[in-house]
Amino acid sequence: KDILSMATTYIQTNIHTRLTVNEVASHLNIGYEKFRKLFTAHYNISPGNYIIHQRINKSQRMLSHGELSIKEIAYRLGYVDAYTFSKQFKKITGRTPSDFQNIFVQFSVFTFQHPYVLRNLLASRHHIN
């Protein structure tokens, strides 16, 4: 397994911690600068930004389930508090976590009440008849 795939696997496995680029590089027994340059050259995103985007992607999945509070999601993804999480979420997505969750819930309720909308949406994306 190459070093970059090991890095992304390690990030995914530890996304719930306060993971740092230094920690990933250390885990892979590679220097910080060398790791950062290799990762950025291959993925066109710095490892630090990759970690942030992976956290936000995971938080969106968690928010869409609607079972956890924003504070609990922030905690489970290694943020120091809900404010820091919300600020970063909005910076990346353009919406607050609560806005995202409300929109998702409203869409889910609407498609449950009007299942043809969901079927048509899926059909247009996957060419289903």
N, CA, C and O atoms as a MOPAC input file, in Angstrom:
PM7 MOZYME 1SCF
protein

 N      0.85900 1    -1.18400 1     0.00000 1
 C      0.00000 1     0.00000 1     0.00000 1
 C      0.89700 1     1.23600 1     0.00000 1
 O      1.83900 1     1.32400 1     0.78700 1
 N      0.60600 1     2.17700 1    -0.87100 1
 C      1.47500 1     3.36500 1    -0.91500 1
 C      1.17300 1     4.32700 1     0.23000 1
 O      0.12700 1     4.25700 1     0.87500 1
 N      2.10100 1     5.20000 1     0.45100 1
 C      2.05500 1     6.09300 1     1.61300 1
 C      0.83600 1     7.02400 1     1.60600 1
 O      0.29500 1     7.34400 1     2.66400 1
 N      0.40500 1     7.45800 1     0.41900 1
 C     -0.73400 1     8.38100 1     0.36900 1
 C     -2.05200 1     7.66800 1     0.64900 1
 O     -2.93300 1     8.23200 1     1.29900 1
 N     -2.19600 1     6.45800 1     0.17600 1
 C     -3.42500 1     5.73200 1     0.50200 1
 C     -3.44200 1     5.34900 1     1.98200 1
 O     -4.50000 1     5.31400 1     2.61100 1
 N     -2.25900 1     5.06400 1     2.53100 1
 C     -2.17200 1     4.81700 1     3.98000 1
 C     -2.56200 1     6.07700 1     4.75100 1
 O     -3.20800 1     5.99700 1     5.79600 1
 N     -2.16800 1     7.22800 1     4.23400 1
 C     -2.50200 1     8.49700 1     4.88900 1
 C     -4.01200 1     8.72900 1     4.88500 1
 O     -4.58500 1     9.07300 1     5.91900 1
 N     -4.65900 1     8.54400 1     3.73700 1
 C     -6.10700 1     8.79100 1     3.67200 1
 C     -6.86800 1     7.78600 1     4.53300 1
 O     -7.87300 1     8.13900 1     5.15000 1
 N     -6.40200 1     6.54100 1     4.58000 1
 C     -7.02800 1     5.53500 1     5.44300 1
 C     -6.88700 1     5.93000 1     6.91100 1
 O     -7.83800 1     5.82100 1     7.68600 1
 N     -5.70200 1     6.38600 1     7.28500 1
 C     -5.46000 1     6.80700 1     8.66500 1
 C     -6.34900 1     8.00100 1     9.02600 1
 O     -6.89900 1     8.06500 1    10.12500 1
 N     -6.48200 1     8.93500 1     8.10000 1
 C     -7.32800 1    10.11300 1     8.32900 1
 C     -8.78200 1     9.67300 1     8.52500 1
 O     -9.43900 1    10.11100 1     9.46900 1
 N     -9.28300 1     8.81400 1     7.64400 1
 C    -10.67100 1     8.35200 1     7.75700 1
 C    -10.91600 1     7.62000 1     9.07600 1
 O    -11.95400 1     7.79600 1     9.71400 1
 N     -9.95500 1     6.80400 1     9.47000 1
 C    -10.07800 1     6.01600 1    10.69700 1
 C    -10.04500 1     6.90100 1    11.94900 1
 O    -10.65000 1     6.56900 1    12.96900 1
 N     -9.34200 1     8.01100 1    11.86000 1
 C     -9.14600 1     8.86800 1    13.03700 1
 C     -9.81100 1    10.23700 1    12.90500 1
 O     -9.44000 1    11.17500 1    13.61100 1
 N    -10.77900 1    10.35800 1    12.01800 1
 C    -11.41600 1    11.64800 1    11.75700 1
 C    -12.14100 1    12.17300 1    13.00100 1
 O    -12.38700 1    13.37400 1    13.11300 1
 N    -12.47500 1    11.30200 1    13.91200 1
 C    -13.19800 1    11.67800 1    15.12800 1
 C    -12.28300 1    12.26900 1    16.20100 1
 O    -12.76400 1    12.67800 1    17.25800 1
 N    -10.99000 1    12.32200 1    15.95100 1
 C    -10.04800 1    12.88000 1    16.92200 1
 C     -9.59500 1    14.26300 1    16.46000 1
 O     -9.91600 1    14.69900 1    15.35500 1
 N     -8.85800 1    14.93000 1    17.30700 1
 C     -8.28100 1    16.22800 1    16.91300 1
 C     -7.01100 1    15.97100 1    16.10200 1
 O     -5.91100 1    16.35600 1    16.49900 1
 N     -7.18700 1    15.33200 1    14.99300 1
 C     -6.10700 1    14.88900 1    14.12600 1
 C     -5.34400 1    16.06800 1    13.53000 1
 O     -5.94300 1    17.04400 1    13.07900 1
 N     -4.01700 1    15.96800 1    13.53400 1
 C     -3.18100 1    16.99900 1    12.92000 1
 C     -2.35700 1    16.38000 1    11.79600 1
 O     -2.16700 1    15.16500 1    11.73800 1
 N     -1.88300 1    17.22900 1    10.92100 1
 C     -1.03300 1    16.77400 1     9.82500 1
 C      0.25200 1    16.17400 1    10.39400 1
 O      0.74700 1    15.16800 1     9.88500 1
 N      0.78900 1    16.78300 1    11.43900 1
 C      1.98000 1    16.24600 1    12.09800 1
 C      1.75800 1    14.81300 1    12.57400 1
 O      2.62700 1    13.95500 1    12.41800 1
 N      0.60100 1    14.56900 1    13.15000 1
 C      0.28300 1    13.23000 1    13.64100 1
 C      0.23700 1    12.21600 1    12.50400 1
 O      0.74600 1    11.10400 1    12.64000 1
 N     -0.37100 1    12.59500 1    11.38500 1
 C     -0.44700 1    11.69700 1    10.23000 1
 C      0.96100 1    11.40600 1     9.70900 1
 O      1.30900 1    10.25200 1     9.46100 1
 N      1.76400 1    12.45100 1     9.54500 1
 C      3.14000 1    12.27600 1     9.05700 1
 C      3.93200 1    11.37700 1    10.00600 1
 O      4.65400 1    10.48700 1     9.55700 1
 N      3.80500 1    11.59900 1    11.29200 1
 C      4.50600 1    10.77400 1    12.28300 1
 C      4.07200 1     9.31700 1    12.19700 1
 O      4.90100 1     8.40900 1    12.26100 1
 N      2.77900 1     9.10000 1    12.05200 1
 C      2.25500 1     7.73600 1    11.93400 1
 C      2.86700 1     7.01800 1    10.72600 1
 O      3.09100 1     5.80800 1    10.75900 1
 N      3.12900 1     7.77200 1     9.67500 1
 C      3.67800 1     7.20200 1     8.44100 1
 C      5.21000 1     7.19900 1     8.42300 1
 O      5.82600 1     6.77400 1     7.44600 1
 N      5.81100 1     7.67500 1     9.50500 1
 C      7.27800 1     7.76600 1     9.59800 1
 C      7.88600 1     8.57600 1     8.45300 1
 O      8.85500 1     8.16400 1     7.81600 1
 N      7.28600 1     9.73500 1     8.21600 1
 C      7.76200 1    10.63900 1     7.16900 1
 C      7.76900 1    12.05400 1     7.75700 1
 O      6.95400 1    12.37500 1     8.62200 1
 N      8.66900 1    12.87400 1     7.29400 1
 C      8.72700 1    14.24800 1     7.77600 1
 C      7.50000 1    15.04100 1     7.36300 1
 O      6.88600 1    14.78100 1     6.32800 1
 N      7.15800 1    16.01500 1     8.19700 1
 C      5.97600 1    16.84800 1     7.95100 1
 C      6.01700 1    17.50800 1     6.57100 1
 O      5.06700 1    17.38500 1     5.79700 1
 N      7.10900 1    18.20700 1     6.26000 1
 C      7.21000 1    18.94000 1     4.98800 1
 C      7.13800 1    18.01000 1     3.78500 1
 O      6.45100 1    18.30500 1     2.80700 1
 N      7.84100 1    16.89800 1     3.85600 1
 C      7.83400 1    15.94000 1     2.74200 1
 C      6.42300 1    15.38500 1     2.54800 1
 O      5.93100 1    15.28800 1     1.42400 1
 N      5.78300 1    15.02500 1     3.65300 1
 C      4.41500 1    14.50600 1     3.56800 1
 C      3.46600 1    15.55000 1     2.98600 1
 O      2.68500 1    15.25400 1     2.08100 1
 N      3.53800 1    16.75900 1     3.50600 1
 C      2.64400 1    17.82200 1     3.03300 1
 C      2.80700 1    18.04600 1     1.52600 1
 O      1.82000 1    18.18300 1     0.80300 1
 N      4.05300 1    18.08300 1     1.06100 1
 C      4.32100 1    18.32200 1    -0.37100 1
 C      3.83600 1    17.15700 1    -1.23200 1
 O      3.22400 1    17.37600 1    -2.27700 1
 N      4.10100 1    15.92300 1    -0.80400 1
 C      3.63900 1    14.74200 1    -1.55500 1
 C      2.11500 1    14.71700 1    -1.64500 1
 O      1.54700 1    14.52200 1    -2.71900 1
 N      1.46900 1    14.91700 1    -0.50500 1
 C      0.00600 1    14.86100 1    -0.43700 1
 C     -0.60400 1    15.94200 1    -1.32700 1
 O     -1.50200 1    15.66500 1    -2.12100 1
 N     -0.11500 1    17.16400 1    -1.19200 1
 C     -0.65900 1    18.29200 1    -1.95300 1
 C     -0.43100 1    18.10100 1    -3.44700 1
 O     -1.31800 1    18.40000 1    -4.24700 1
 N      0.73700 1    17.61100 1    -3.83500 1
 C      1.03600 1    17.38600 1    -5.25500 1
 C      0.11100 1    16.32000 1    -5.84800 1
 O     -0.32100 1    16.43500 1    -6.99500 1
 N     -0.18600 1    15.29600 1    -5.07200 1
 C     -1.00600 1    14.19400 1    -5.58700 1
 C     -2.50100 1    14.52200 1    -5.59900 1
 O     -3.19100 1    14.22100 1    -6.57300 1
 N     -3.00500 1    15.13800 1    -4.52500 1
 C     -4.44500 1    15.36700 1    -4.37700 1
 C     -4.89900 1    16.79400 1    -4.67900 1
 O     -6.09900 1    17.07100 1    -4.67800 1
 N     -3.96500 1    17.69600 1    -4.93400 1
 C     -4.29700 1    19.10500 1    -5.19000 1
 C     -5.04000 1    19.77100 1    -4.03600 1
 O     -5.82300 1    20.69900 1    -4.23800 1
 N     -4.78500 1    19.28800 1    -2.83800 1
 C     -5.32900 1    19.88400 1    -1.62200 1
 C     -4.33000 1    19.56000 1    -0.51800 1
 O     -3.76100 1    18.46900 1    -0.48400 1
 N     -4.12600 1    20.50400 1     0.37100 1
 C     -3.18600 1    20.24800 1     1.47200 1
 C     -3.79000 1    19.20300 1     2.40600 1
 O     -5.01200 1    19.08000 1     2.48600 1
 N     -2.95000 1    18.45100 1     3.11200 1
 C     -3.51000 1    17.46200 1     4.04300 1
 C     -4.37200 1    18.10400 1     5.13900 1
 O     -5.35200 1    17.50700 1     5.58300 1
 N     -4.01300 1    19.29800 1     5.56700 1
 C     -4.83000 1    19.99000 1     6.56800 1
 C     -6.22000 1    20.29900 1     6.05300 1
 O     -7.20700 1    20.08400 1     6.75600 1
 N     -6.30600 1    20.80400 1     4.82600 1
 C     -7.61600 1    21.08900 1     4.23300 1
 C     -8.38400 1    19.81000 1     3.92400 1
 O     -9.61000 1    19.77700 1     4.02500 1
 N     -7.66700 1    18.76600 1     3.55000 1
 C     -8.30600 1    17.46600 1     3.30900 1
 C     -8.98200 1    16.97200 1     4.59200 1
 O    -10.12400 1    16.51300 1     4.55500 1
 N     -8.28800 1    17.06600 1     5.70600 1
 C     -8.84700 1    16.65100 1     6.99900 1
 C    -10.11100 1    17.46200 1     7.30500 1
 O    -11.12800 1    16.90300 1     7.71500 1
 N    -10.04100 1    18.76800 1     7.10300 1
 C    -11.19900 1    19.63200 1     7.35300 1
 C    -12.37600 1    19.21200 1     6.47800 1
 O    -13.49500 1    19.06400 1     6.97000 1
 N    -12.12900 1    19.02100 1     5.18500 1
 C    -13.21200 1    18.64800 1     4.27600 1
 C    -13.79100 1    17.26900 1     4.61500 1
 O    -14.99700 1    17.05800 1     4.48100 1
 N    -12.96300 1    16.35000 1     5.04500 1
 C    -13.47100 1    15.03500 1     5.44700 1
 C    -14.34900 1    15.15000 1     6.69100 1
 O    -15.36900 1    14.47100 1     6.80100 1
 N    -13.95200 1    16.00300 1     7.61500 1
 C    -14.77500 1    16.22400 1     8.82100 1
 C    -16.13200 1    16.83100 1     8.44100 1
 O    -17.17500 1    16.41900 1     8.94900 1
 N    -16.09600 1    17.80700 1     7.54600 1
 C    -17.34700 1    18.45900 1     7.12700 1
 C    -18.23500 1    17.45900 1     6.38600 1
 O    -19.44500 1    17.43000 1     6.61300 1
 N    -17.65500 1    16.63900 1     5.50200 1
 C    -18.44900 1    15.62100 1     4.79500 1
 C    -19.10000 1    14.65700 1     5.77800 1
 O    -20.28000 1    14.32800 1     5.64900 1
 N    -18.33300 1    14.21100 1     6.75200 1
 C    -18.87600 1    13.29300 1     7.76700 1
 C    -19.96200 1    13.99800 1     8.58300 1
 O    -20.98800 1    13.39600 1     8.90000 1
 N    -19.74100 1    15.26000 1     8.92000 1
 C    -20.74600 1    15.99300 1     9.69900 1
 C    -22.04200 1    16.14900 1     8.91200 1
 O    -23.12200 1    16.10900 1     9.50200 1
 N    -21.96200 1    16.32400 1     7.60000 1
 C    -23.17000 1    16.43800 1     6.78600 1
 C    -23.97400 1    15.14000 1     6.82600 1
 O    -25.20200 1    15.16500 1     6.90900 1
 N    -23.28000 1    14.01800 1     6.76700 1
 C    -23.98400 1    12.73300 1     6.88100 1
 C    -24.64500 1    12.61200 1     8.25000 1
 O    -25.78800 1    12.16800 1     8.35800 1
 N    -23.92200 1    13.00900 1     9.29000 1
 C    -24.46800 1    12.93600 1    10.64800 1
 C    -25.65900 1    13.88700 1    10.81300 1
 O    -26.66000 1    13.52800 1    11.43200 1
 N    -25.55000 1    15.07700 1    10.26900 1
 C    -26.64200 1    16.05100 1    10.35300 1
 C    -27.87000 1    15.56300 1     9.59900 1
 O    -28.99800 1    15.79100 1    10.03600 1
 N    -27.66300 1    14.90100 1     8.48000 1
 C    -28.79600 1    14.44100 1     7.67000 1
 C    -29.60500 1    13.35300 1     8.36900 1
 O    -30.78700 1    13.17300 1     8.07300 1
 N    -28.97800 1    12.62700 1     9.29400 1
 C    -29.72200 1    11.62700 1    10.05800 1
 C    -30.58300 1    12.26800 1    11.14000 1
 O    -31.57700 1    11.68500 1    11.57200 1
 N    -30.20400 1    13.46800 1    11.57800 1
 C    -30.99500 1    14.22400 1    12.53300 1
 C    -31.07500 1    13.64000 1    13.93200 1
 O    -31.91900 1    14.06000 1    14.72300 1
 N    -30.21900 1    12.68300 1    14.25400 1
 C    -30.29400 1    12.01900 1    15.55300 1
 C    -29.42800 1    12.68400 1    16.62000 1
 O    -29.68000 1    12.51600 1    17.81400 1
 N    -28.41100 1    13.43500 1    16.20400 1
 C    -27.46400 1    14.03300 1    17.15400 1
 C    -27.56800 1    15.55500 1    17.11800 1
 O    -27.90000 1    16.15300 1    16.09500 1
 N    -27.27800 1    16.15000 1    18.24800 1
 C    -27.23600 1    17.61400 1    18.29500 1
 C    -25.96500 1    18.09900 1    17.60100 1
 O    -25.02800 1    17.32900 1    17.38900 1
 N    -25.94800 1    19.35800 1    17.25700 1
 C    -24.76600 1    19.95500 1    16.64100 1
 C    -23.59000 1    19.87400 1    17.60600 1
 O    -22.46100 1    19.60800 1    17.19500 1
 N    -23.85300 1    20.09900 1    18.86800 1
 C    -22.80100 1    20.01000 1    19.88400 1
 C    -22.20300 1    18.60000 1    19.92800 1
 O    -20.98500 1    18.44100 1    20.00100 1
 N    -23.05800 1    17.59000 1    19.88400 1
 C    -22.59300 1    16.19600 1    19.92200 1
 C    -21.79700 1    15.84300 1    18.66000 1
 O    -20.78500 1    15.14700 1    18.74300 1
 N    -22.24400 1    16.31300 1    17.50800 1
 C    -21.51500 1    16.06800 1    16.25700 1
 C    -20.14200 1    16.72300 1    16.32500 1
 O    -19.13900 1    16.11400 1    15.95300 1
 N    -20.10000 1    17.95600 1    16.79900 1
 C    -18.82200 1    18.65900 1    16.94200 1
 C    -17.87400 1    17.86100 1    17.82700 1
 O    -16.70700 1    17.67100 1    17.48500 1
 N    -18.36700 1    17.40600 1    18.93900 1
 C    -17.57000 1    16.62000 1    19.88000 1
 C    -17.07200 1    15.32200 1    19.23500 1
 O    -15.90300 1    14.96400 1    19.37700 1
 N    -17.95700 1    14.62500 1    18.53300 1
 C    -17.60400 1    13.33700 1    17.91100 1
 C    -16.60200 1    13.47800 1    16.77700 1
 O    -15.93900 1    12.51000 1    16.40500 1
 N    -16.49100 1    14.66700 1    16.23300 1
 C    -15.53800 1    14.89000 1    15.14300 1
 C    -14.27700 1    15.61400 1    15.60900 1
 O    -13.48000 1    16.07100 1    14.79000 1
 N    -14.10200 1    15.71700 1    16.91800 1
 C    -12.85900 1    16.24200 1    17.45500 1
 C    -12.74900 1    17.75300 1    17.54500 1
 O    -11.65800 1    18.28100 1    17.76100 1
 N    -13.85600 1    18.45600 1    17.38300 1
 C    -13.82200 1    19.91000 1    17.53200 1
 C    -13.83200 1    20.26600 1    19.01100 1
 O    -14.38400 1    19.53400 1    19.83200 1
 N    -13.21700 1    21.39600 1    19.34100 1
 C    -13.16900 1    21.80600 1    20.75000 1
 C    -14.53400 1    22.22500 1    21.27500 1
 O    -14.82200 1    22.07300 1    22.46300 1
 N    -15.38300 1    22.75800 1    20.37700 1
 C    -16.72800 1    23.15700 1    20.77700 1
 C    -17.60900 1    23.32400 1    19.53900 1
 O    -17.12600 1    23.29300 1    18.40700 1
 N    -18.91000 1    23.50100 1    19.77800 1
 C    -19.88100 1    23.63400 1    18.68600 1
 C    -19.65600 1    24.91600 1    17.89300 1
 O    -19.89600 1    24.94300 1    16.68600 1
 N    -19.20100 1    25.97500 1    18.55300 1
 C    -18.95800 1    27.24000 1    17.86800 1
 C    -17.86900 1    27.08400 1    16.80200 1
 O    -18.03800 1    27.52700 1    15.66500 1
 N    -16.75600 1    26.45500 1    17.17500 1
 C    -15.64900 1    26.25200 1    16.22900 1
 C    -16.10900 1    25.39800 1    15.05200 1
 O    -15.79800 1    25.69400 1    13.89900 1
 N    -16.85000 1    24.33800 1    15.35600 1
 C    -17.39400 1    23.47400 1    14.30800 1
 C    -18.32200 1    24.25400 1    13.38400 1
 O    -18.18800 1    24.18200 1    12.16300 1
 N    -19.26100 1    24.99800 1    13.96100 1
 C    -20.23900 1    25.74900 1    13.16100 1
 C    -19.56800 1    26.77900 1    12.26900 1
 O    -19.95800 1    26.96200 1    11.11500 1
 N    -18.56900 1    27.44600 1    12.80200 1
 C    -17.83600 1    28.45300 1    12.03800 1
 C    -17.13200 1    27.80800 1    10.83600 1
 O    -17.18200 1    28.33800 1     9.72600 1
 N    -16.48100 1    26.67300 1    11.06200 1
 C    -15.78300 1    25.98900 1     9.97600 1
 C    -16.76900 1    25.40100 1     8.96800 1
 O    -16.52600 1    25.44100 1     7.76200 1
 N    -17.87800 1    24.85900 1     9.46000 1
 C    -18.91500 1    24.29700 1     8.59100 1
 C    -19.44400 1    25.36200 1     7.63600 1
 O    -19.57100 1    25.13100 1     6.43300 1
 N    -19.75100 1    26.54000 1     8.19700 1
 C    -20.28200 1    27.62900 1     7.36500 1
 C    -19.23800 1    28.12000 1     6.36300 1
 O    -19.57400 1    28.44200 1     5.22300 1
 N    -17.99400 1    28.17900 1     6.77800 1
 C    -16.92200 1    28.62200 1     5.88100 1
 C    -16.81400 1    27.69200 1     4.66600 1
 O    -16.58800 1    28.15200 1     3.54700 1
 N    -16.97600 1    26.39400 1     4.88900 1
 C    -16.83700 1    25.40300 1     3.81900 1
 C    -18.11300 1    25.28500 1     2.98500 1
 O    -18.04300 1    25.21400 1     1.75900 1
 N    -19.27300 1    25.26300 1     3.63500 1
 C    -20.52200 1    24.97200 1     2.92200 1
 C    -21.35700 1    26.19900 1     2.57300 1
 O    -22.21400 1    26.14100 1     1.69100 1
 N    -21.10700 1    27.30900 1     3.26600 1
 C    -21.91500 1    28.49800 1     3.04300 1
 C    -23.18500 1    28.52900 1     3.87500 1
 O    -23.96400 1    29.47700 1     3.78400 1
 N    -23.40100 1    27.49700 1     4.68900 1
 C    -24.58500 1    27.41000 1     5.54300 1
 C    -24.15300 1    27.01100 1     6.95200 1
 O    -23.09000 1    26.42000 1     7.14600 1
 N    -24.98400 1    27.33900 1     7.91600 1
 C    -24.70900 1    26.86800 1     9.27200 1
 C    -25.14700 1    25.40300 1     9.35200 1
 O    -25.95900 1    24.95700 1     8.54200 1
 N    -24.61700 1    24.65400 1    10.31800 1
 C    -25.07200 1    23.26800 1    10.47200 1
 C    -26.58300 1    23.15700 1    10.70200 1
 O    -27.22600 1    22.24600 1    10.18100 1
 N    -27.14600 1    24.08500 1    11.48000 1
 C    -28.59300 1    24.00700 1    11.73400 1
 C    -29.39100 1    24.29700 1    10.45900 1
 O    -30.42100 1    23.66500 1    10.22700 1
 N    -28.93500 1    25.24000 1     9.62900 1
 C    -29.59900 1    25.49100 1     8.33700 1
 C    -29.54800 1    24.23800 1     7.47100 1
 O    -30.55400 1    23.84100 1     6.88200 1
 N    -28.36800 1    23.61500 1     7.39600 1
 C    -28.20700 1    22.39700 1     6.60500 1
 C    -29.17100 1    21.32200 1     7.09300 1
 O    -29.85800 1    20.68400 1     6.29400 1
 N    -29.21800 1    21.12700 1     8.39900 1
 C    -30.07500 1    20.09800 1     8.97000 1
 C    -31.55000 1    20.39800 1     8.70200 1
 O    -32.31100 1    19.49600 1     8.35000 1
 N    -31.95700 1    21.65900 1     8.86800 1
 C    -33.35600 1    22.03900 1     8.62000 1
 C    -33.75100 1    21.84000 1     7.17000 1
 O    -34.83900 1    21.33900 1     6.88600 1
 N    -32.87900 1    22.22600 1     6.24700 1
 C    -33.16600 1    22.04500 1     4.81900 1
 C    -33.29100 1    20.56200 1     4.50200 1
 O    -34.20000 1    20.15200 1     3.78000 1
 N    -32.38200 1    19.76100 1     5.03700 1
 C    -32.41900 1    18.32400 1     4.77600 1
 C    -33.69800 1    17.69900 1     5.32100 1
 O    -34.33200 1    16.88800 1     4.64600 1
 N    -34.07500 1    18.07300 1     6.53300 1
 C    -35.29600 1    17.53400 1     7.14800 1
 C    -36.52000 1    17.95800 1     6.34100 1
 O    -37.39900 1    17.13700 1     6.08000 1
 N    -36.59000 1    19.22500 1     5.94400 1
 C    -37.72500 1    19.70300 1     5.14900 1
 C    -37.81200 1    18.95200 1     3.83100 1
 O    -38.90300 1    18.57100 1     3.40500 1
 N    -36.66300 1    18.73600 1     3.17500 1
 C    -36.65600 1    18.00100 1     1.90600 1
 C    -37.11900 1    16.56700 1     2.12200 1
 O    -37.88200 1    16.03300 1     1.31600 1
 N    -36.66000 1    15.93400 1     3.21400 1
 C    -37.03400 1    14.55400 1     3.50800 1
 C    -38.53800 1    14.43500 1     3.75400 1
 O    -39.17700 1    13.51100 1     3.25100 1
 N    -39.10100 1    15.36200 1     4.52000 1
 C    -40.53600 1    15.34400 1     4.80200 1
 C    -41.31200 1    15.56700 1     3.50900 1
 O    -42.30300 1    14.88200 1     3.25500 1
 N    -40.86900 1    16.52200 1     2.69100 1
 C    -41.54300 1    16.81400 1     1.42900 1
 C    -41.53300 1    15.59900 1     0.51700 1
 O    -42.56200 1    15.25500 1    -0.06400 1
 N    -40.37200 1    14.93900 1     0.38100 1
 C    -40.28800 1    13.78900 1    -0.53000 1
 C    -41.05800 1    12.59700 1     0.01700 1
 O    -41.52500 1    11.76000 1    -0.75500 1
 N    -41.20000 1    12.50400 1     1.35600 1
 C    -42.01700 1    11.44100 1     1.93200 1
 C    -43.48800 1    11.69200 1     1.59700 1
 O    -44.22600 1    10.76100 1     1.27600 1
 N    -43.90900 1    12.96200 1     1.67500 1
 C    -45.29700 1    13.30400 1     1.37400 1
 C    -45.56600 1    13.27300 1    -0.12100 1
 O    -46.70000 1    13.05900 1    -0.54900 1
 N    -44.51800 1    13.48600 1    -0.91900 1
 C    -44.64100 1    13.51800 1    -2.37500 1
 C    -43.57100 1    12.60800 1    -2.97900 1
 O    -42.60300 1    13.10600 1    -3.55300 1
 N    -43.72500 1    11.28100 1    -2.86400 1
 C    -42.66800 1    10.35600 1    -3.27800 1
 C    -42.31300 1    10.45200 1    -4.76100 1
 O    -41.19700 1    10.10300 1    -5.14700 1
 N    -43.24600 1    10.92000 1    -5.60100 1
 C    -42.94000 1    11.05600 1    -7.02100 1
 C    -41.81100 1    12.05800 1    -7.26200 1
 O    -41.08100 1    11.93700 1    -8.24500 1
 N    -41.65700 1    13.04900 1    -6.37400 1
 C    -40.57900 1    14.02800 1    -6.50700 1
 C    -39.23400 1    13.33200 1    -6.35100 1
 O    -38.31900 1    13.54800 1    -7.14500 1
 N    -39.12000 1    12.49700 1    -5.32700 1
 C    -37.87800 1    11.76100 1    -5.10400 1
 C    -37.62800 1    10.80100 1    -6.25600 1
 O    -36.49600 1    10.69700 1    -6.73000 1
 N    -38.65500 1    10.09600 1    -6.71600 1
 C    -38.48900 1     9.15300 1    -7.81700 1
 C    -38.02700 1     9.88600 1    -9.07300 1
 O    -37.13200 1     9.41300 1    -9.77300 1
 N    -38.63400 1    11.03900 1    -9.36200 1
 C    -38.24000 1    11.81000 1   -10.53700 1
 C    -36.82000 1    12.34500 1   -10.41000 1
 O    -36.06800 1    12.36200 1   -11.38500 1
 N    -36.45400 1    12.78400 1    -9.20400 1
 C    -35.10000 1    13.26800 1    -8.96700 1
 C    -34.09000 1    12.14800 1    -9.19900 1
 O    -33.07700 1    12.35100 1    -9.86800 1
 N    -34.36600 1    10.97200 1    -8.64800 1
 C    -33.47000 1     9.83200 1    -8.84000 1
 C    -33.42800 1     9.40400 1   -10.29700 1
 O    -32.36400 1     9.08100 1   -10.82300 1
 N    -34.57400 1     9.40100 1   -10.94400 1
 C    -34.62600 1     8.99800 1   -12.35200 1
 C    -33.80500 1     9.94100 1   -13.22500 1
 O    -33.11900 1     9.49500 1   -14.14500 1
 N    -33.86800 1    11.22700 1   -12.94500 1
 C    -33.12000 1    12.18300 1   -13.76100 1
 C    -31.61900 1    12.04700 1   -13.55700 1
 O    -30.83800 1    12.33100 1   -14.46400 1
 N    -31.21800 1    11.61700 1   -12.37500 1
 C    -29.78700 1    11.45900 1   -12.08700 1
 C    -29.25400 1    10.11100 1   -12.52800 1
 O    -28.07300 1     9.99000 1   -12.85400 1
 N    -30.11900 1     9.08200 1   -12.54300 1
 C    -29.64000 1     7.73700 1   -12.83700 1
 C    -30.33400 1     7.12900 1   -14.06600 1
 O    -30.15600 1     5.94800 1   -14.36300 1
 N    -31.10500 1     7.92700 1   -14.75800 1
 C    -31.80500 1     7.49000 1   -15.96700 1
 C    -32.64800 1     6.24500 1   -15.71600 1
 O    -32.59000 1     5.26400 1   -16.45700 1
 N    -33.43500 1     6.32100 1   -14.64000 1
 C    -34.33900 1     5.22400 1   -14.28400 1
 C    -35.71000 1     5.56900 1   -14.81000 1
 O    -36.13600 1     6.72200 1   -14.73700 1
 N    -36.39600 1     4.58900 1   -15.33500 1
 C    -37.78400 1     4.79200 1   -15.78900 1
 C    -38.75300 1     4.04500 1   -14.92400 1
 O    -39.96000 1     4.10000 1   -15.15800 1

